[in-house]
Amino acid sequence: MATYKYLAKNNTGQTIQGTVSAKDQTEALSELRRKNLVVLQVSQAAASSKPGGRQARRRGLLGLSLTRAGVRAGAGVKKDELVLFARQLATMISAGIPLLESLEILSEQADSIGFKKCLEDIVQEIRGGKDLSQCLEKYPRVFSNIFVSMIRAGEASGQLDEILARLADYMEATQKLKRDVRAAMTYPVISLVLVLGITSFLMVGIVPKFQEVFSSLEIDMPALTATVLEVSLWLKDHWFVGAGAAFGAFVLFGLYKKTPLGARQTDWLKLYVPVFGPLFRKVALSRFARTFATLIKSGVPILGSLEIVSATAGNRVISAVVDRARENVRQGDALSEPLAQSSVFPPMVTRMIGIGEKSGSLETLLEKIATFYDEQVAAEVKSLTSLIEPILIGVMGFLVGGIVLAVFLPIFELQKKLATR
């Protein structure tokens, strides 16, 4: 039997250290996990006098080289890399590998230099006795509030591996939802840009060339032709005014969006604008339900969960409703009442939340709501694509067809004039 020194977290979140007798390191880890401890580090007592070693010196040299290169810890970390990190860390901890050793391994195989430097800094701080959640809080651009809160709940409950797996599932579902919405928005945006580009080319490059032809026909110009010709000549001579006006409007709208009133009105418009409003509303409801369910299921208190849900809602209208619900819960009232009073949350959602409160299965019903709206978003994306296509074809037909008709109307008038002679 050998003696192993360990550093671990107990079920109250305190960092403790001690020794355990075991045949080998695997048996020592199993014994510590049977005591519901989250193992940070374990090593044989005889070898503990050399905490650094060649590997530590190599990591120190790598960290020094990154610092000298001016690489900022956490710079350029992608969401997919963060999902993979949570998934791999959960697998290693559930396999009995100590947290500190798991983080060392993940820091060595990190793809981006910024994330590698971030993990190396976290390893050094955990080696000094800090909690993982405390270390993650130092990098808010990498680890969000929900990430840190769930890790803190996992440390307190001793179920860090389960919480990390649940967190990875949540981030994967969130990323999939974002990709679906991006796919739904890409087609109409590209199509609209093409329609405007073709129309601008016709109005500036083609229509003005017909001015001399129309003047030589010696006929009364049709109203549509005269209007289109005047607009095209103005755009040709003053295109910079139109471009400047469009750019100025874009800048003013961006500045207005940064004001509290403008941000709230813009978020309200997202939820209720025709065609796209139902999609944005379903996305917001899915994010609300999934985030709320994940936090409650991970052991985060309901008031803290509602605070995080409000901050990560992505829409100020929904955040305001969640804040009112949080105040309701603080005063001992039901969560579902302020949600039901708003026009954002449908009756189905508020009633399911009310039933979940009474039955004690709120997280289960919230997960069902999230799954339902994920399916609704997928269906909405398909229907939106099929709806937008004929609309864009109609817009293009109206603009391009109107220009072509304006060009040919004088020719029709000339034919009538020649036929009467």
RODO-2510 file (C-alpha; in nm, 4 decimals, decimal comma):
residues 421
     n   res          X          Y          Z
     1     m     0,0000     0,0000     0,0000
     2     a     0,1251     0,3481    -0,0878
     3     t     0,0279     0,6860     0,0504
     4     y    -0,1156     0,9455    -0,1868
     5     k    -0,1611     1,3162    -0,1165
     6     y    -0,4702     1,4791    -0,2636
     7     l    -0,6303     1,8188    -0,3144
     8     a    -1,0093     1,8105    -0,3617
     9     k    -1,3452     1,9863    -0,3178
    10     n    -1,6016     1,8540    -0,0738
    11     n    -1,9809     1,8717    -0,1132
    12     t    -1,9892     2,2191     0,0456
    13     g    -1,7434     2,3576    -0,2079
    14     q    -1,4470     2,3833     0,0321
    15     t    -1,0952     2,2976    -0,0827
    16     i    -0,9471     2,0237     0,1352
    17     q    -0,6227     1,8276     0,1311
    18     g    -0,5099     1,5078     0,2962
    19     t    -0,3723     1,1627     0,2351
    20     v    -0,5218     0,8276     0,1385
    21     s    -0,3699     0,4770     0,1320
    22     a    -0,4152     0,2731    -0,1835
    23     k    -0,2406     0,0190    -0,4053
    24     d    -0,2113     0,2628    -0,6944
    25     q    -0,3359     0,6012    -0,8146
    26     t    -0,6504     0,4542    -0,9760
    27     e    -0,7596     0,2985    -0,6483
    28     a    -0,6850     0,6265    -0,4673
    29     l    -0,9066     0,8147    -0,7118
    30     s    -1,1876     0,5605    -0,6708
    31     e    -1,1693     0,5928    -0,2927
    32     l    -1,1875     0,9728    -0,3089
    33     r    -1,4817     0,9656    -0,5511
    34     r    -1,6678     0,7284    -0,3155
    35     k    -1,6398     1,0078    -0,0593
    36     n    -1,8153     1,2457    -0,3067
    37     l    -1,5022     1,4552    -0,3519
    38     v    -1,4137     1,6453    -0,6701
    39     v    -1,0453     1,5579    -0,7077
    40     l    -0,8228     1,8460    -0,8125
    41     q    -0,4839     1,6764    -0,7759
    42     v    -0,3496     1,3463    -0,6457
    43     s     0,0127     1,2321    -0,6279
    44     q     0,2211     0,9796    -0,4395
    45     a     0,3565     1,1245    -0,1179
    46     a     0,7155     1,0321    -0,1956
    47     a     0,7010     1,2194    -0,5272
    48     s     0,5301     1,5285    -0,3903
    49     s     0,8602     1,7026    -0,3127
    50     k     0,9011     1,7748    -0,6841
    51     p     0,5818     1,9584    -0,7788
    52     g     0,7254     2,1118    -1,0902
    53     g     0,9352     1,8815    -1,2998
    54     r     1,0140     1,8903    -1,6669
    55     q     0,6480     1,9140    -1,7750
    56     a     0,5782     2,2092    -1,5457
    57     r     0,8917     2,3873    -1,6681
    58     r     0,7830     2,3275    -2,0276
    59     r     0,4391     2,4747    -1,9540
    60     g     0,6053     2,7707    -1,7834
    61     l     0,8284     2,8333    -2,0842
    62     l     0,5279     2,8067    -2,3178
    63     g     0,3282     3,0500    -2,1050
    64     l     0,6279     3,2899    -2,0998
    65     s     0,6654     3,2706    -2,4785
    66     l     0,2936     3,3383    -2,5255
    67     t     0,3142     3,6369    -2,2925
    68     r     0,6151     3,7744    -2,4742
    69     a     0,4316     3,7302    -2,8046
    70     g     0,1559     3,9548    -2,6697
    71     v    -0,1157     3,6882    -2,6888
    72     r    -0,4106     3,7794    -2,4678
    73     a    -0,5617     3,4917    -2,2728
    74     g    -0,9034     3,4011    -2,4110
    75     a    -0,8618     3,5895    -2,7396
    76     g    -1,0347     3,4385    -3,0430
    77     v    -1,2072     3,1472    -2,8660
    78     k    -1,4830     2,9978    -3,0816
    79     k    -1,8088     2,8599    -2,9435
    80     d    -1,7456     2,5185    -3,0965
    81     e    -1,4107     2,5009    -2,9170
    82     l    -1,5831     2,5842    -2,5877
    83     v    -1,8417     2,3088    -2,6424
    84     l    -1,5640     2,0579    -2,7101
    85     f    -1,3801     2,1742    -2,3966
    86     a    -1,6868     2,1166    -2,1754
    87     r    -1,7541     1,7770    -2,3315
    88     q    -1,3946     1,6548    -2,2957
    89     l    -1,3587     1,7868    -1,9403
    90     a    -1,6807     1,6076    -1,8404
    91     t    -1,5508     1,2812    -1,9912
    92     m    -1,2141     1,3055    -1,8147
    93     i    -1,3617     1,3848    -1,4732
    94     s    -1,6189     1,1038    -1,5014
    95     a    -1,3304     0,8686    -1,5906
    96     g    -1,1591     0,9543    -1,2609
    97     i    -0,8886     1,1894    -1,3921
    98     p    -0,8267     1,4755    -1,1441
    99     l    -0,9527     1,8179    -1,2460
   100     l    -0,6086     1,9754    -1,2499
   101     e    -0,4607     1,7023    -1,4670
   102     s    -0,7624     1,7189    -1,7010
   103     l    -0,7182     2,0929    -1,7481
   104     e    -0,3453     2,0453    -1,8127
   105     i    -0,4223     1,7932    -2,0862
   106     l    -0,6863     2,0182    -2,2440
   107     s    -0,4557     2,3212    -2,2330
   108     e    -0,1880     2,1264    -2,4213
   109     q    -0,4272     2,0220    -2,7011
   110     a    -0,6169     2,3529    -2,7333
   111     d    -0,6358     2,4709    -3,0954
   112     s    -0,6310     2,8483    -3,0517
   113     i    -0,3354     3,0157    -2,8786
   114     g    -0,5663     3,2476    -2,6830
   115     f    -0,7606     2,9565    -2,5345
   116     k    -0,4364     2,7704    -2,4565
   117     k    -0,3076     3,0716    -2,2618
   118     c    -0,6443     3,1044    -2,0835
   119     l    -0,6394     2,7390    -1,9706
   120     e    -0,2759     2,7612    -1,8607
   121     d    -0,3602     3,0594    -1,6403
   122     i    -0,6566     2,8681    -1,4945
   123     v    -0,4325     2,5666    -1,4207
   124     q    -0,1888     2,7866    -1,2285
   125     e    -0,4680     2,9440    -1,0229
   126     i    -0,6305     2,6080    -0,9406
   127     r    -0,2896     2,4758    -0,8377
   128     g    -0,2827     2,7675    -0,5939
   129     g    -0,6102     2,6511    -0,4360
   130     k    -0,8760     2,8556    -0,6178
   131     d    -1,2135     2,7191    -0,7303
   132     l    -1,2668     2,6500    -1,1000
   133     s    -1,5673     2,8854    -1,1080
   134     q    -1,3561     3,1657    -0,9565
   135     c    -1,0944     3,1177    -1,2269
   136     l    -1,3525     3,1172    -1,5072
   137     e    -1,5046     3,4459    -1,3841
   138     k    -1,1834     3,6241    -1,4841
   139     y    -1,2603     3,5562    -1,8523
   140     p    -1,6166     3,6840    -1,9136
   141     r    -1,5586     3,7022    -2,2901
   142     v    -1,4899     3,3291    -2,2990
   143     f    -1,7052     3,1862    -2,0202
   144     s    -2,0572     3,3314    -1,9972
   145     n    -2,2610     3,3831    -1,6804
   146     i    -2,4512     3,0596    -1,7341
   147     f    -2,1236     2,8678    -1,7813
   148     v    -1,9746     3,0006    -1,4558
   149     s    -2,2983     2,9576    -1,2574
   150     m    -2,3402     2,5955    -1,3646
   151     i    -1,9765     2,5163    -1,2817
   152     r    -2,0280     2,6729    -0,9377
   153     a    -2,3391     2,4595    -0,8870
   154     g    -2,1444     2,1491    -0,9974
   155     e    -1,8667     2,2236    -0,7497
   156     a    -2,1167     2,2678    -0,4667
   157     s    -2,3062     1,9463    -0,5464
   158     g    -2,0033     1,7305    -0,6289
   159     q    -2,1494     1,6509    -0,9719
   160     l    -1,9147     1,8557    -1,1864
   161     d    -1,8911     1,5925    -1,4605
   162     e    -2,2708     1,5705    -1,4993
   163     i    -2,3062     1,9490    -1,4986
   164     l    -2,0352     1,9842    -1,7655
   165     a    -2,2070     1,7264    -1,9868
   166     r    -2,5374     1,9084    -1,9435
   167     l    -2,3656     2,2385    -2,0223
   168     a    -2,2194     2,0946    -2,3429
   169     d    -2,5659     1,9700    -2,4460
   170     y    -2,7095     2,3169    -2,3810
   171     m    -2,4406     2,4954    -2,5835
   172     e    -2,4778     2,2506    -2,8734
   173     a    -2,8549     2,3066    -2,8814
   174     t    -2,8035     2,6836    -2,8675
   175     q    -2,5499     2,6742    -3,1507
   176     k    -2,7840     2,4637    -3,3651
   177     l    -3,0643     2,7145    -3,3079
   178     k    -2,8379     3,0018    -3,4141
   179     r    -2,7342     2,8151    -3,7294
   180     d    -3,0982     2,7530    -3,8215
   181     v    -3,1855     3,1220    -3,7806
   182     r    -2,8755     3,2283    -3,9746
   183     a    -2,9696     2,9920    -4,2553
   184     a    -3,3211     3,1379    -4,2624
   185     m    -3,1871     3,4946    -4,2842
   186     t    -2,9067     3,4357    -4,5368
   187     y    -3,1262     3,3599    -4,8385
   188     p    -3,3554     3,6659    -4,8178
   189     v    -3,0673     3,9035    -4,7435
   190     i    -2,8595     3,7838    -5,0405
   191     s    -3,1652     3,7860    -5,2673
   192     l    -3,2623     4,1374    -5,1604
   193     v    -2,9086     4,2643    -5,2237
   194     l    -2,9171     4,1114    -5,5739
   195     v    -3,2580     4,2689    -5,6464
   196     l    -3,1396     4,6127    -5,5352
   197     g    -2,8127     4,5702    -5,7280
   198     i    -2,9902     4,4800    -6,0532
   199     t    -3,2381     4,7655    -6,0120
   200     s    -2,9581     5,0160    -5,9427
   201     f    -2,7641     4,8969    -6,2464
   202     l    -3,0685     4,9388    -6,4727
   203     m    -3,1570     5,2824    -6,3330
   204     v    -2,8025     5,4235    -6,3445
   205     g    -2,6396     5,2383    -6,6350
   206     i    -2,9167     5,1555    -6,8829
   207     v    -3,2219     5,3860    -6,8572
   208     p    -3,0338     5,7216    -6,8970
   209     k    -2,9051     5,6070    -7,2377
   210     f    -3,2640     5,6110    -7,3702
   211     q    -3,3071     5,9846    -7,3043
   212     e    -3,1863     6,0936    -7,6492
   213     v    -3,3925     5,8194    -7,8154
   214     f    -3,7094     5,9309    -7,6366
   215     s    -3,6445     6,2966    -7,7213
   216     s    -3,6066     6,2172    -8,0930
   217     l    -3,9439     6,0379    -8,1100
   218     e    -4,1386     6,3666    -8,0831
   219     i    -4,4237     6,2119    -7,8878
   220     d    -4,5835     6,2835    -7,5516
   221     m    -4,3863     6,0941    -7,2916
   222     p    -4,5989     5,8521    -7,0813
   223     a    -4,6145     5,9425    -6,7121
   224     l    -4,4404     5,6212    -6,6024
   225     t    -4,1576     5,6718    -6,8516
   226     a    -4,1096     6,0368    -6,7554
   227     t    -4,0993     5,9481    -6,3839
   228     v    -3,8550     5,6601    -6,4275
   229     l    -3,6340     5,8690    -6,6576
   230     e    -3,6210     6,1623    -6,4142
   231     v    -3,5352     5,9323    -6,1239
   232     s    -3,2633     5,7556    -6,3235
   233     l    -3,1059     6,0832    -6,4407
   234     w    -3,1075     6,2149    -6,0834
   235     l    -2,9460     5,8951    -5,9546
   236     k    -2,6827     5,9098    -6,2274
   237     d    -2,5867     6,2703    -6,1465
   238     h    -2,6391     6,2569    -5,7670
   239     w    -2,5711     5,8925    -5,6758
   240     f    -2,3378     6,0062    -5,3971
   241     v    -2,6292     6,1917    -5,2337
   242     g    -2,8408     5,8784    -5,2323
   243     a    -2,5520     5,6656    -5,1054
   244     g    -2,4739     5,9244    -4,8375
   245     a    -2,8379     5,9388    -4,7302
   246     a    -2,8551     5,5592    -4,7057
   247     f    -2,5302     5,5465    -4,5072
   248     g    -2,6445     5,8317    -4,2814
   249     a    -2,9747     5,6559    -4,2129
   250     f    -2,7873     5,3369    -4,1298
   251     v    -2,5557     5,5206    -3,8861
   252     l    -2,8429     5,7089    -3,7205
   253     f    -3,0382     5,3882    -3,6789
   254     g    -2,7321     5,2230    -3,5216
   255     l    -2,6930     5,5122    -3,2765
   256     y    -3,0641     5,5065    -3,1950
   257     k    -3,0448     5,1329    -3,1246
   258     k    -2,7830     5,2028    -2,8555
   259     t    -3,0210     5,4251    -2,6577
   260     p    -3,2428     5,2512    -2,3961
   261     l    -3,5642     5,3513    -2,5756
   262     g    -3,4306     5,2636    -2,9209
   263     a    -3,2980     4,9256    -2,8062
   264     r    -3,6305     4,8356    -2,6465
   265     q    -3,8325     4,9469    -2,9509
   266     t    -3,6010     4,7547    -3,1857
   267     d    -3,6357     4,4386    -2,9764
   268     w    -4,0142     4,4842    -2,9696
   269     l    -4,0128     4,5202    -3,3491
   270     k    -3,8174     4,1942    -3,3841
   271     l    -4,0911     4,0069    -3,2008
   272     y    -4,3860     4,1563    -3,3885
   273     v    -4,2570     4,2444    -3,7362
   274     p    -4,4516     4,0647    -4,0117
   275     v    -4,3003     3,7490    -4,1665
   276     f    -3,9909     3,7348    -3,9407
   277     g    -4,1589     3,8190    -3,6072
   278     p    -4,2982     3,4683    -3,5370
   279     l    -3,9547     3,3150    -3,6009
   280     f    -3,7757     3,5558    -3,3639
   281     r    -4,0433     3,5024    -3,0972
   282     k    -4,0097     3,1231    -3,1133
   283     v    -3,6304     3,1491    -3,0965
   284     a    -3,6571     3,3746    -2,7886
   285     l    -3,9027     3,1374    -2,6163
   286     s    -3,6819     2,8361    -2,6910
   287     r    -3,3751     3,0135    -2,5492
   288     f    -3,5678     3,1216    -2,2386
   289     a    -3,7008     2,7728    -2,1654
   290     r    -3,3762     2,5859    -2,2371
   291     t    -3,1564     2,8213    -2,0352
   292     f    -3,4006     2,8235    -1,7424
   293     a    -3,4379     2,4432    -1,7457
   294     t    -3,0624     2,3832    -1,7675
   295     l    -2,9871     2,6145    -1,4739
   296     i    -3,2593     2,4729    -1,2453
   297     k    -3,1660     2,1140    -1,3293
   298     s    -2,8028     2,1934    -1,2470
   299     g    -2,8922     2,3145    -0,8981
   300     v    -2,8737     2,6924    -0,9502
   301     p    -3,1291     2,8687    -0,7213
   302     i    -3,4393     2,9942    -0,9015
   303     l    -3,3692     3,3639    -0,8312
   304     g    -3,0143     3,3295    -0,9631
   305     s    -3,1450     3,1328    -1,2614
   306     l    -3,3954     3,4055    -1,3477
   307     e    -3,1238     3,6695    -1,3233
   308     i    -2,9057     3,4777    -1,5703
   309     v    -3,2033     3,4072    -1,7991
   310     s    -3,2818     3,7802    -1,8073
   311     a    -2,9206     3,8681    -1,8921
   312     t    -2,8949     3,6046    -2,1689
   313     a    -3,2441     3,6421    -2,3194
   314     g    -3,1118     3,8456    -2,6127
   315     n    -3,4254     4,0622    -2,6150
   316     r    -3,4976     4,3493    -2,3768
   317     v    -3,8742     4,2999    -2,3931
   318     i    -3,8393     3,9437    -2,2656
   319     s    -3,5734     4,0514    -2,0138
   320     a    -3,8171     4,3046    -1,8641
   321     v    -4,0865     4,0373    -1,8279
   322     v    -3,8389     3,7959    -1,6653
   323     d    -3,7242     4,0695    -1,4251
   324     r    -4,0862     4,1252    -1,3153
   325     a    -4,1268     3,7498    -1,2692
   326     r    -3,8075     3,7403    -1,0609
   327     e    -3,9411     4,0149    -0,8348
   328     n    -4,2660     3,8204    -0,8045
   329     v    -4,0792     3,5090    -0,6939
   330     r    -3,8696     3,7119    -0,4483
   331     q    -4,1915     3,8273    -0,2823
   332     g    -4,3189     3,4698    -0,2608
   333     d    -4,5680     3,4869    -0,5484
   334     a    -4,6042     3,2563    -0,8485
   335     l    -4,3623     3,2746    -1,1387
   336     s    -4,6269     3,2208    -1,4058
   337     e    -4,8457     3,5243    -1,3200
   338     p    -4,6272     3,8067    -1,4657
   339     l    -4,5423     3,5860    -1,7633
   340     a    -4,9129     3,5348    -1,8346
   341     q    -4,9749     3,9111    -1,8185
   342     s    -4,7291     3,9778    -2,1003
   343     s    -4,8138     3,9332    -2,4665
   344     v    -4,4816     3,7598    -2,5393
   345     f    -4,5453     3,4302    -2,3598
   346     p    -4,8311     3,2220    -2,5071
   347     p    -5,0922     3,0673    -2,2732
   348     m    -4,9504     2,7187    -2,3355
   349     v    -4,6104     2,8242    -2,1988
   350     t    -4,7416     3,0063    -1,8920
   351     r    -4,9816     2,7259    -1,8009
   352     m    -4,7106     2,4618    -1,8327
   353     i    -4,4827     2,6729    -1,6110
   354     g    -4,7674     2,7101    -1,3592
   355     i    -4,8226     2,3333    -1,3562
   356     g    -4,4482     2,2780    -1,3155
   357     e    -4,4397     2,5114    -1,0149
   358     k    -4,7243     2,3277    -0,8427
   359     s    -4,6018     1,9766    -0,9231
   360     g    -4,2320     2,0399    -0,8556
   361     s    -4,1326     1,9376    -1,2089
   362     l    -4,0616     2,2839    -1,3501
   363     e    -3,7329     2,1867    -1,5199
   364     t    -3,8978     1,8897    -1,6957
   365     l    -4,1795     2,0992    -1,8395
   366     l    -3,9361     2,3741    -1,9391
   367     e    -3,7317     2,1176    -2,1339
   368     k    -4,0500     2,0044    -2,3112
   369     i    -4,1257     2,3686    -2,3993
   370     a    -3,7724     2,4161    -2,5360
   371     t    -3,7943     2,0978    -2,7443
   372     f    -4,1345     2,2024    -2,8799
   373     y    -4,0134     2,5449    -2,9878
   374     d    -3,6930     2,4028    -3,1369
   375     e    -3,9142     2,1937    -3,3639
   376     q    -4,1302     2,4990    -3,4331
   377     v    -3,8224     2,7007    -3,5326
   378     a    -3,7142     2,4284    -3,7775
   379     a    -4,0631     2,4226    -3,9303
   380     e    -4,0736     2,8036    -3,9395
   381     v    -3,7405     2,8169    -4,1236
   382     k    -3,8745     2,5864    -4,3964
   383     s    -4,2038     2,7733    -4,4334
   384     l    -4,0247     3,1076    -4,4279
   385     t    -3,7981     3,0025    -4,7133
   386     s    -4,0959     2,8905    -4,9218
   387     l    -4,2828     3,2140    -4,8387
   388     i    -3,9973     3,4568    -4,9049
   389     e    -3,9125     3,3171    -5,2472
   390     p    -4,2377     3,4220    -5,4201
   391     i    -4,2318     3,7570    -5,2362
   392     l    -3,8809     3,8336    -5,3643
   393     i    -3,9761     3,7196    -5,7145
   394     g    -4,2753     3,9540    -5,6994
   395     v    -4,0592     4,2453    -5,5815
   396     m    -3,8047     4,1799    -5,8539
   397     g    -4,0807     4,1497    -6,1151
   398     f    -4,2359     4,4767    -5,9988
   399     l    -3,9097     4,6745    -6,0053
   400     v    -3,7472     4,5268    -6,3153
   401     g    -4,0787     4,4869    -6,4977
   402     g    -4,1704     4,8470    -6,4187
   403     i    -3,8407     4,9727    -6,5620
   404     v    -3,8744     4,7605    -6,8753
   405     l    -4,2358     4,8765    -6,9234
   406     a    -4,1289     5,2390    -6,8846
   407     v    -3,8699     5,1886    -7,1598
   408     f    -4,1143     5,0244    -7,4022
   409     l    -4,4165     5,2495    -7,3470
   410     p    -4,2828     5,5283    -7,5754
   411     i    -4,2315     5,2687    -7,8489
   412     f    -4,5949     5,1610    -7,8134
   413     e    -4,7029     5,5264    -7,8327
   414     l    -4,4932     5,5708    -8,1467
   415     q    -4,6592     5,2704    -8,3081
   416     k    -5,0039     5,4138    -8,2332
   417     k    -4,8989     5,7470    -8,3794
   418     l    -4,7683     5,5852    -8,7003
   419     a    -5,0821     5,3699    -8,7295
   420     t    -5,3108     5,6751    -8,7282
   421     r    -5,1309     5,8426    -9,0150
***
